[in-house]
Structures are given as C-alpha cells and as structure tokens.
Amino acid sequence: MPNLKDIKNRIASVKSTQQITKAMKMVSAAKFRKAEEGIVQNRPYSDKILEVLSSLALRTEAAAHPLLERRDPKSVMLVVFTSDRGLCGSFNGSIIRSIDRFLKEKKGDYDSIFLYLVGKKGREFFRTKHVEIAGEKVELFGKVSYPVAQEIGQEIVEKYTNREVDLVYMVYNEFRSALSQQVVYDRLLPVEPAASGPDAAIAEYLYEPGEKYMLDWVLPRYVDVRLFRALLESTASEHGARMTAMDSATNNAADMIGRLTLKYNRARQDSITRELMDIVNGVESMR
C-alpha cells in the first residue's frame, strides 16, 4: 500500500515546483515582450543597411576595402549565439547539434574552423571538444545593447582584416514566434553583393568626401548592426522558448498533482476501509 505521508509530501513538492515554473513563465513573458519590441524596431534599419551595403559591394571593387575582399575560403569562423541560462527547451540543443553536424560535415572543406562563442551554454559544451575557439562573450543576454555588439564586431573585423579567417558566419536562432525559432547560418563577412540580372544596369556611386573615408566609416557599422540584430533575435528566441517550456512544465505539474491527488484519495479510502473492517471483525469476535 502506498504510504499516505510520502504521497502527500510529493504533492507538496510538485506544487512548489509548479509555483516556480509559473513564476519563471511570467518573468520570461515580460522579457519576451520587451525583446520582441526591440526586434520590431531594429529590423527595418538592419534590413535597409543590408540592402544599401549589398548594393555598395556590387558597385565597388573588392580591393577598395578589406571587408569587401573575397578570398579563397581556407578558414571559416562561426559566431555562435547560445544562452547563458538553461530551462529553455531545445533552444541551445538545436544550435549545438547543428554546429556539431557542421564541424563533422565540413571538416575537409576548410583548413581551419574557428568558433566565436556568445553565451555560456555554447562555451560549456565546446570547451570539452577538440575545437579551435577564436573568442567568447558570456553574461550578455541580460544586458543586450549596441555597445556590446560593437565590442564583438571589433574583434571579428580585426581577425578578418588580419587574414586570420576568410569567411565569417553568424549562427543563431532566428525569431519567428514564441513557439517557433529556426537555426540560421547568416554570412557576415565578406559583405555579399546584391544579386543582379545579366542585363541590369549598374549605376556608379559618387562618394563625398571620398570612397575610402565612407567605406571605413560604413562597413564596420554594418558589422555591428548585423551582430546587434543577431543578439536581439537570439534573446527573443530564448525568452520565447523558455516561456513555452515553463508553460509546458506548469501544465505537466498540474496533471501530476491531479494523478497524485487521485492516488492519495484512493490510498486513504483503502486505509479507512481496512480500519472499518478491523473494527467490525473485532466486534464480531467479542460476541
């Protein structure tokens, strides 16, 4: 027979867990709304600067600036965005599995594959693997800001201009909705020229005060804006995934409490029935 005290203690434990998951869901929901607003505000600017820079790359010689230079890709760097904390469903697992597959499938395509890890979970996983780590940033997603993106961008630009890497991709969970995130590989460097048809006329740009000055000013900011957008997308995806995971955990806890309560009531009823039977048998034996 199940011990009534053990069942009661387990019900109390599950209820306590349910309160925690419910509170985490509410916190993530508040953070999610704020992160979603940040994406909505940033996307138009990010899309426009990508459009302008892609058009600029089409009309500018690759030798005009190091960030436009397209080299034979012997080494590639992946800027990997994961979270600093767990309890967010498959958010980190999907990124890590995707990178793991990339490392296995593309091992022979490049001489070197570097990882720049943004977030604790990615760092904790890949530290134990035989992977070349180009850099890392942790404890960022509580304070995502443009200066943080600039810090990361400065390191990446320096590695690219010094020819330490020939190709840079950002790997992150692109935000679709609170229930849906998708892992994307987004090329950061070199700047990819806009697509144009064979008969399309390519107009020349006039630069003021000069081509070199404008490229030196615009291209690093392009990198910073792209990184900032990836940070925002990853942050919103993380909060959405955690909110969904905690909602599921809260519902599962409610189901478990229902099953345990039913089990407790049945065990209690059996116990009462046995006690009554003992009393009846005792009375019968005294006659």
Secondary structure as a PSIPRED ss2 file (coil, helix, strand):
# PSIPRED VFORMAT (PSIPRED V4.0)

   1 M C   1.000  0.000  0.000
   2 P C   1.000  0.000  0.000
   3 N C   1.000  0.000  0.000
   4 L H   0.000  1.000  0.000
   5 K H   0.000  1.000  0.000
   6 D H   0.000  1.000  0.000
   7 I H   0.000  1.000  0.000
   8 K H   0.000  1.000  0.000
   9 N H   0.000  1.000  0.000
  10 R H   0.000  1.000  0.000
  11 I H   0.000  1.000  0.000
  12 A H   0.000  1.000  0.000
  13 S H   0.000  1.000  0.000
  14 V H   0.000  1.000  0.000
  15 K H   0.000  1.000  0.000
  16 S H   0.000  1.000  0.000
  17 T H   0.000  1.000  0.000
  18 Q H   0.000  1.000  0.000
  19 Q H   0.000  1.000  0.000
  20 I H   0.000  1.000  0.000
  21 T H   0.000  1.000  0.000
  22 K H   0.000  1.000  0.000
  23 A H   0.000  1.000  0.000
  24 M H   0.000  1.000  0.000
  25 K H   0.000  1.000  0.000
  26 M H   0.000  1.000  0.000
  27 V H   0.000  1.000  0.000
  28 S H   0.000  1.000  0.000
  29 A H   0.000  1.000  0.000
  30 A H   0.000  1.000  0.000
  31 K H   0.000  1.000  0.000
  32 F H   0.000  1.000  0.000
  33 R H   0.000  1.000  0.000
  34 K H   0.000  1.000  0.000
  35 A H   0.000  1.000  0.000
  36 E H   0.000  1.000  0.000
  37 E H   0.000  1.000  0.000
  38 G H   0.000  1.000  0.000
  39 I H   0.000  1.000  0.000
  40 V H   0.000  1.000  0.000
  41 Q H   0.000  1.000  0.000
  42 N H   0.000  1.000  0.000
  43 R H   0.000  1.000  0.000
  44 P H   0.000  1.000  0.000
  45 Y H   0.000  1.000  0.000
  46 S H   0.000  1.000  0.000
  47 D H   0.000  1.000  0.000
  48 K H   0.000  1.000  0.000
  49 I H   0.000  1.000  0.000
  50 L H   0.000  1.000  0.000
  51 E H   0.000  1.000  0.000
  52 V H   0.000  1.000  0.000
  53 L H   0.000  1.000  0.000
  54 S H   0.000  1.000  0.000
  55 S H   0.000  1.000  0.000
  56 L H   0.000  1.000  0.000
  57 A H   0.000  1.000  0.000
  58 L H   0.000  1.000  0.000
  59 R H   0.000  1.000  0.000
  60 T C   1.000  0.000  0.000
  61 E C   1.000  0.000  0.000
  62 A H   0.000  1.000  0.000
  63 A H   0.000  1.000  0.000
  64 A H   0.000  1.000  0.000
  65 H C   1.000  0.000  0.000
  66 P H   0.000  1.000  0.000
  67 L H   0.000  1.000  0.000
  68 L H   0.000  1.000  0.000
  69 E C   1.000  0.000  0.000
  70 R C   1.000  0.000  0.000
  71 R C   1.000  0.000  0.000
  72 D C   1.000  0.000  0.000
  73 P C   1.000  0.000  0.000
  74 K C   1.000  0.000  0.000
  75 S E   0.000  0.000  1.000
  76 V E   0.000  0.000  1.000
  77 M E   0.000  0.000  1.000
  78 L E   0.000  0.000  1.000
  79 V E   0.000  0.000  1.000
  80 V E   0.000  0.000  1.000
  81 F E   0.000  0.000  1.000
  82 T C   1.000  0.000  0.000
  83 S C   1.000  0.000  0.000
  84 D C   1.000  0.000  0.000
  85 R C   1.000  0.000  0.000
  86 G C   1.000  0.000  0.000
  87 L C   1.000  0.000  0.000
  88 C C   1.000  0.000  0.000
  89 G C   1.000  0.000  0.000
  90 S C   1.000  0.000  0.000
  91 F H   0.000  1.000  0.000
  92 N H   0.000  1.000  0.000
  93 G H   0.000  1.000  0.000
  94 S H   0.000  1.000  0.000
  95 I H   0.000  1.000  0.000
  96 I H   0.000  1.000  0.000
  97 R H   0.000  1.000  0.000
  98 S H   0.000  1.000  0.000
  99 I H   0.000  1.000  0.000
 100 D H   0.000  1.000  0.000
 101 R H   0.000  1.000  0.000
 102 F H   0.000  1.000  0.000
 103 L H   0.000  1.000  0.000
 104 K H   0.000  1.000  0.000
 105 E H   0.000  1.000  0.000
 106 K C   1.000  0.000  0.000
 107 K C   1.000  0.000  0.000
 108 G C   1.000  0.000  0.000
 109 D C   1.000  0.000  0.000
 110 Y C   1.000  0.000  0.000
 111 D C   1.000  0.000  0.000
 112 S E   0.000  0.000  1.000
 113 I E   0.000  0.000  1.000
 114 F E   0.000  0.000  1.000
 115 L E   0.000  0.000  1.000
 116 Y E   0.000  0.000  1.000
 117 L E   0.000  0.000  1.000
 118 V E   0.000  0.000  1.000
 119 G C   1.000  0.000  0.000
 120 K H   0.000  1.000  0.000
 121 K H   0.000  1.000  0.000
 122 G H   0.000  1.000  0.000
 123 R H   0.000  1.000  0.000
 124 E H   0.000  1.000  0.000
 125 F H   0.000  1.000  0.000
 126 F H   0.000  1.000  0.000
 127 R C   1.000  0.000  0.000
 128 T C   1.000  0.000  0.000
 129 K C   1.000  0.000  0.000
 130 H C   1.000  0.000  0.000
 131 V C   1.000  0.000  0.000
 132 E E   0.000  0.000  1.000
 133 I E   0.000  0.000  1.000
 134 A E   0.000  0.000  1.000
 135 G E   0.000  0.000  1.000
 136 E E   0.000  0.000  1.000
 137 K E   0.000  0.000  1.000
 138 V C   1.000  0.000  0.000
 139 E C   1.000  0.000  0.000
 140 L C   1.000  0.000  0.000
 141 F C   1.000  0.000  0.000
 142 G C   1.000  0.000  0.000
 143 K C   1.000  0.000  0.000
 144 V C   1.000  0.000  0.000
 145 S C   1.000  0.000  0.000
 146 Y H   0.000  1.000  0.000
 147 P H   0.000  1.000  0.000
 148 V H   0.000  1.000  0.000
 149 A H   0.000  1.000  0.000
 150 Q H   0.000  1.000  0.000
 151 E H   0.000  1.000  0.000
 152 I H   0.000  1.000  0.000
 153 G H   0.000  1.000  0.000
 154 Q H   0.000  1.000  0.000
 155 E H   0.000  1.000  0.000
 156 I H   0.000  1.000  0.000
 157 V H   0.000  1.000  0.000
 158 E H   0.000  1.000  0.000
 159 K H   0.000  1.000  0.000
 160 Y H   0.000  1.000  0.000
 161 T H   0.000  1.000  0.000
 162 N C   1.000  0.000  0.000
 163 R C   1.000  0.000  0.000
 164 E C   1.000  0.000  0.000
 165 V C   1.000  0.000  0.000
 166 D C   1.000  0.000  0.000
 167 L E   0.000  0.000  1.000
 168 V E   0.000  0.000  1.000
 169 Y E   0.000  0.000  1.000
 170 M E   0.000  0.000  1.000
 171 V E   0.000  0.000  1.000
 172 Y E   0.000  0.000  1.000
 173 N E   0.000  0.000  1.000
 174 E E   0.000  0.000  1.000
 175 F E   0.000  0.000  1.000
 176 R E   0.000  0.000  1.000
 177 S E   0.000  0.000  1.000
 178 A C   1.000  0.000  0.000
 179 L C   1.000  0.000  0.000
 180 S E   0.000  0.000  1.000
 181 Q E   0.000  0.000  1.000
 182 Q E   0.000  0.000  1.000
 183 V E   0.000  0.000  1.000
 184 V E   0.000  0.000  1.000
 185 Y E   0.000  0.000  1.000
 186 D E   0.000  0.000  1.000
 187 R E   0.000  0.000  1.000
 188 L E   0.000  0.000  1.000
 189 L E   0.000  0.000  1.000
 190 P C   1.000  0.000  0.000
 191 V C   1.000  0.000  0.000
 192 E C   1.000  0.000  0.000
 193 P C   1.000  0.000  0.000
 194 A C   1.000  0.000  0.000
 195 A C   1.000  0.000  0.000
 196 S C   1.000  0.000  0.000
 197 G C   1.000  0.000  0.000
 198 P C   1.000  0.000  0.000
 199 D C   1.000  0.000  0.000
 200 A C   1.000  0.000  0.000
 201 A C   1.000  0.000  0.000
 202 I C   1.000  0.000  0.000
 203 A C   1.000  0.000  0.000
 204 E C   1.000  0.000  0.000
 205 Y C   1.000  0.000  0.000
 206 L C   1.000  0.000  0.000
 207 Y C   1.000  0.000  0.000
 208 E C   1.000  0.000  0.000
 209 P C   1.000  0.000  0.000
 210 G C   1.000  0.000  0.000
 211 E H   0.000  1.000  0.000
 212 K H   0.000  1.000  0.000
 213 Y H   0.000  1.000  0.000
 214 M H   0.000  1.000  0.000
 215 L H   0.000  1.000  0.000
 216 D H   0.000  1.000  0.000
 217 W H   0.000  1.000  0.000
 218 V H   0.000  1.000  0.000
 219 L H   0.000  1.000  0.000
 220 P H   0.000  1.000  0.000
 221 R H   0.000  1.000  0.000
 222 Y H   0.000  1.000  0.000
 223 V H   0.000  1.000  0.000
 224 D H   0.000  1.000  0.000
 225 V H   0.000  1.000  0.000
 226 R H   0.000  1.000  0.000
 227 L H   0.000  1.000  0.000
 228 F H   0.000  1.000  0.000
 229 R H   0.000  1.000  0.000
 230 A H   0.000  1.000  0.000
 231 L H   0.000  1.000  0.000
 232 L H   0.000  1.000  0.000
 233 E H   0.000  1.000  0.000
 234 S H   0.000  1.000  0.000
 235 T H   0.000  1.000  0.000
 236 A H   0.000  1.000  0.000
 237 S H   0.000  1.000  0.000
 238 E H   0.000  1.000  0.000
 239 H H   0.000  1.000  0.000
 240 G H   0.000  1.000  0.000
 241 A H   0.000  1.000  0.000
 242 R H   0.000  1.000  0.000
 243 M H   0.000  1.000  0.000
 244 T H   0.000  1.000  0.000
 245 A H   0.000  1.000  0.000
 246 M H   0.000  1.000  0.000
 247 D H   0.000  1.000  0.000
 248 S H   0.000  1.000  0.000
 249 A H   0.000  1.000  0.000
 250 T H   0.000  1.000  0.000
 251 N H   0.000  1.000  0.000
 252 N H   0.000  1.000  0.000
 253 A H   0.000  1.000  0.000
 254 A H   0.000  1.000  0.000
 255 D H   0.000  1.000  0.000
 256 M H   0.000  1.000  0.000
 257 I H   0.000  1.000  0.000
 258 G H   0.000  1.000  0.000
 259 R H   0.000  1.000  0.000
 260 L H   0.000  1.000  0.000
 261 T H   0.000  1.000  0.000
 262 L H   0.000  1.000  0.000
 263 K H   0.000  1.000  0.000
 264 Y H   0.000  1.000  0.000
 265 N H   0.000  1.000  0.000
 266 R H   0.000  1.000  0.000
 267 A H   0.000  1.000  0.000
 268 R H   0.000  1.000  0.000
 269 Q H   0.000  1.000  0.000
 270 D H   0.000  1.000  0.000
 271 S H   0.000  1.000  0.000
 272 I H   0.000  1.000  0.000
 273 T H   0.000  1.000  0.000
 274 R H   0.000  1.000  0.000
 275 E H   0.000  1.000  0.000
 276 L H   0.000  1.000  0.000
 277 M H   0.000  1.000  0.000
 278 D H   0.000  1.000  0.000
 279 I H   0.000  1.000  0.000
 280 V H   0.000  1.000  0.000
 281 N H   0.000  1.000  0.000
 282 G H   0.000  1.000  0.000
 283 V H   0.000  1.000  0.000
 284 E H   0.000  1.000  0.000
 285 S H   0.000  1.000  0.000
 286 M H   0.000  1.000  0.000
 287 R C   1.000  0.000  0.000
